[in-house]
Amino acid sequence: VTDAAGNTISNPTMTWATSSSSVATVSSAGLVTAVAAGTATITATSGSASGTATVTVNQTAASITLSPTSLSFMSSGDTATLAATVTDAAGNTISNPTMTWATSSSSVATVSSAGLVTAVAAGTATITATSGSVSATATATVNQTAASVTLSPTSVTFNSIGAATTLVATVRDAGGNIISGATVTWATSSSSVATVSSAGLVTAVADGTATITATSGSASGAATVTVQTTSY
């Protein structure tokens, strides 16, 4: 602080102020403390004279924590949001950090720019969140669970012994999405009337009626097989 003649004033009375205490604070002794990323103007006033300094706080990401670190989906189309906490080297949380999100397998799970993860198909994908030069990962596992099994056709009539046809089983999850490559087991209610292979091939054995059941997990579907070789 100097007077009109340019002489330094010893021990002047000073007041200090910040334009943004959310970015930086200033003490009565002029000690400036960074609070969060942004820019603030520090003003020193003595009498009617004042001077300013610009303070810029650039918080650099030092670590990222994701919550949760693992996701499990039971149906294609299910969603969940990952929360990312970014901190600087001092452990302070960085508000509104710039984030990028990526998935290791978009055929299993996708992720939006907001961290919304969407299940696509059975499998496992790694979701990565990056801010600056640091990143963190979470695992997304999609276990499509069979909710229904539909057979096509649902009824078959054979007019000769040894005749055969293949039933097609469509397995869907709770969201109505088809589960590709679902494990299906086949059974017949009467192997003396009709048999069924592990691939759904039904073969007529003798006159009568049998129920063919396809099961996947806890879900099942059925078709009726009638063998009638004699005309009445």
C-alpha positions in Angstrom: 0.0 0.0 0.0 1.4 3.4 -1.0 0.3 6.9 -0.5 -0.2 9.5 -3.2 3.5 10.3 -3.3 4.3 6.6 -3.8 5.6 6.1 -0.2 4.9 2.7 1.3 2.5 2.8 4.2 3.6 0.5 7.1 1.1 -1.7 8.7 -1.9 -0.4 6.8 -5.4 -1.5 7.8 -6.5 -4.0 5.2 -9.7 -5.8 4.4 -9.8 -8.9 2.2 -12.7 -10.3 0.2 -13.3 -13.1 -2.4 -15.7 -12.9 -5.2 -16.5 -16.6 -4.7 -16.0 -18.4 -1.5 -17.1 -21.6 -3.2 -13.9 -21.4 -5.3 -11.4 -19.8 -2.9 -11.5 -18.1 0.5 -9.2 -15.5 1.9 -8.3 -14.7 5.5 -7.8 -11.4 7.2 -4.1 -11.9 6.6 -4.4 -12.5 2.9 -4.1 -16.3 3.1 -6.0 -17.7 0.1 -7.3 -21.3 0.3 -8.6 -23.2 -2.7 -12.1 -24.7 -2.2 -13.2 -26.0 -5.6 -12.6 -25.8 -9.3 -13.3 -22.3 -10.8 -12.1 -18.8 -10.8 -12.3 -16.1 -8.0 -11.2 -12.6 -7.6 -9.4 -11.6 -4.4 -9.7 -8.0 -3.4 -7.6 -6.2 -0.9 -8.9 -2.8 0.3 -7.3 -0.1 2.4 -9.3 3.1 2.8 -10.7 4.0 -0.6 -7.9 2.2 -2.5 -8.1 -1.5 -3.6 -6.2 -4.0 -5.6 -7.2 -7.4 -7.0 -5.7 -10.8 -7.9 -7.2 -13.6 -9.8 -7.2 -17.1 -8.4 -7.9 -20.1 -10.6 -8.5 -23.5 -9.0 -7.9 -26.5 -11.4 -8.8 -29.6 -9.5 -7.1 -32.6 -11.2 -8.7 -36.0 -10.8 -6.5 -38.3 -8.8 -8.9 -41.2 -8.2 -12.3 -42.4 -9.2 -14.6 -44.7 -7.1 -17.6 -46.4 -8.7 -20.6 -47.6 -6.8 -21.6 -50.3 -7.1 -18.5 -52.1 -8.4 -20.6 -55.0 -9.8 -24.0 -55.2 -11.4 -26.1 -58.3 -12.1 -29.0 -58.3 -14.5 -31.6 -61.1 -14.9 -33.3 -59.8 -18.1 -32.2 -58.1 -21.3 -33.3 -54.4 -21.2 -32.8 -54.1 -17.4 -30.9 -51.0 -16.3 -28.9 -49.7 -13.4 -26.9 -46.5 -12.9 -23.3 -46.4 -11.7 -22.3 -43.4 -9.5 -18.8 -42.1 -9.9 -17.0 -40.1 -7.2 -13.9 -38.3 -8.4 -11.4 -36.9 -5.9 -8.2 -34.8 -6.3 -4.8 -35.6 -4.8 -5.9 -34.2 -1.4 -9.0 -36.4 -1.3 -11.4 -33.6 -2.0 -14.4 -34.4 -4.1 -14.5 -32.8 -7.5 -18.0 -31.4 -8.3 -19.3 -32.0 -11.8 -16.1 -33.6 -13.2 -15.8 -34.4 -16.9 -16.5 -38.1 -17.3 -16.3 -40.6 -20.2 -17.9 -44.0 -20.0 -17.1 -47.1 -22.0 -18.1 -50.8 -22.1 -15.8 -53.7 -23.1 -18.7 -55.4 -24.8 -21.7 -53.6 -26.2 -23.2 -56.9 -27.2 -23.5 -57.7 -23.4 -24.2 -54.3 -21.8 -24.1 -50.7 -23.0 -23.4 -47.6 -20.9 -24.6 -44.0 -21.5 -22.7 -40.7 -20.9 -24.5 -40.5 -17.5 -23.4 -44.0 -16.4 -26.7 -45.7 -17.1 -25.9 -49.4 -17.8 -28.4 -51.4 -20.0 -28.3 -55.2 -20.2 -28.3 -56.5 -23.8 -27.6 -60.3 -23.7 -26.1 -63.0 -21.5 -22.4 -62.5 -20.7 -20.0 -60.2 -18.8 -18.8 -56.7 -19.6 -16.4 -54.3 -17.9 -17.7 -50.7 -17.6 -15.0 -48.1 -17.4 -15.3 -44.5 -16.1 -12.5 -42.1 -16.9 -11.8 -38.6 -15.8 -8.6 -37.0 -16.9 -5.8 -39.6 -16.6 -7.5 -41.8 -14.0 -10.2 -44.5 -14.4 -12.2 -47.1 -12.5 -14.1 -50.2 -13.5 -17.2 -52.1 -12.6 -18.4 -55.5 -13.8 -21.8 -56.0 -15.4 -23.0 -59.6 -15.6 -26.1 -60.4 -17.6 -27.7 -63.7 -16.6 -30.9 -64.0 -18.6 -33.2 -66.2 -16.6 -35.9 -68.2 -18.5 -39.3 -67.0 -17.6 -41.3 -68.8 -20.4 -40.8 -71.6 -22.9 -43.0 -71.7 -26.1 -43.1 -74.7 -28.4 -43.9 -74.7 -32.0 -46.0 -76.4 -33.1 -48.0 -77.1 -29.9 -49.7 -80.2 -31.3 -48.6 -82.9 -33.7 -50.5 -85.8 -35.2 -48.7 -88.8 -36.7 -50.4 -91.3 -39.0 -47.5 -93.7 -39.2 -45.1 -95.4 -36.8 -41.6 -94.0 -37.2 -42.8 -90.6 -38.5 -40.9 -87.7 -36.9 -40.9 -84.0 -36.7 -38.8 -81.4 -34.8 -40.4 -79.1 -32.2 -38.8 -75.7 -31.8 -38.5 -74.2 -28.3 -38.4 -70.4 -27.9 -37.1 -69.3 -24.5 -37.8 -65.8 -23.2 -36.7 -63.8 -20.1 -39.1 -61.8 -17.9 -38.8 -58.9 -20.3 -40.1 -61.0 -23.2 -36.6 -61.1 -24.8 -35.5 -64.3 -26.5 -32.6 -66.0 -24.8 -30.2 -67.1 -27.5 -28.5 -70.5 -26.9 -30.7 -71.3 -23.9 -30.2 -74.8 -22.4 -33.3 -76.8 -23.0 -34.1 -80.4 -21.7 -36.8 -82.5 -23.4 -39.0 -85.2 -22.0 -42.0 -87.3 -23.0 -44.9 -88.4 -20.8 -45.0 -91.7 -22.6 -42.0 -93.1 -24.5 -44.2 -96.0 -25.6 -46.2 -93.5 -27.7 -43.6 -91.0 -28.8 -39.9 -90.3 -28.0 -38.1 -87.0 -28.0 -34.4 -86.4 -28.6 -32.2 -83.8 -26.9 -32.7 -81.6 -30.0 -36.5 -81.8 -29.8 -36.9 -84.5 -32.5 -40.2 -86.3 -31.8 -40.7 -89.8 -33.2 -43.9 -91.8 -33.3 -43.7 -95.2 -31.6 -47.3 -96.5 -31.2 -50.9 -95.3 -31.2 -51.8 -93.0 -28.3 -51.2 -89.6 -26.9 -48.1 -88.2 -25.3 -47.1 -84.8 -23.9 -43.7 -83.5 -24.9 -42.2 -81.0 -22.4 -39.3 -78.6 -22.9 -37.7 -77.2 -19.8 -35.3 -74.3 -19.4 -34.4 -73.4 -15.8 -37.7 -73.3 -13.9 -39.8 -72.5 -17.0 -41.3 -75.1 -19.3 -43.6 -75.5 -22.3 -45.5 -78.4 -23.7 -46.9 -79.9 -26.9 -49.3 -82.7 -27.5 -48.4 -85.6 -29.7 -51.1 -87.9 -31.1 -50.2 -91.1 -32.9 -53.1 -92.5 -34.9 -52.2 -95.1 -37.5 -55.7 -96.8 -37.6 -58.6 -95.1 -39.3 -62.0 -95.4 -37.6 
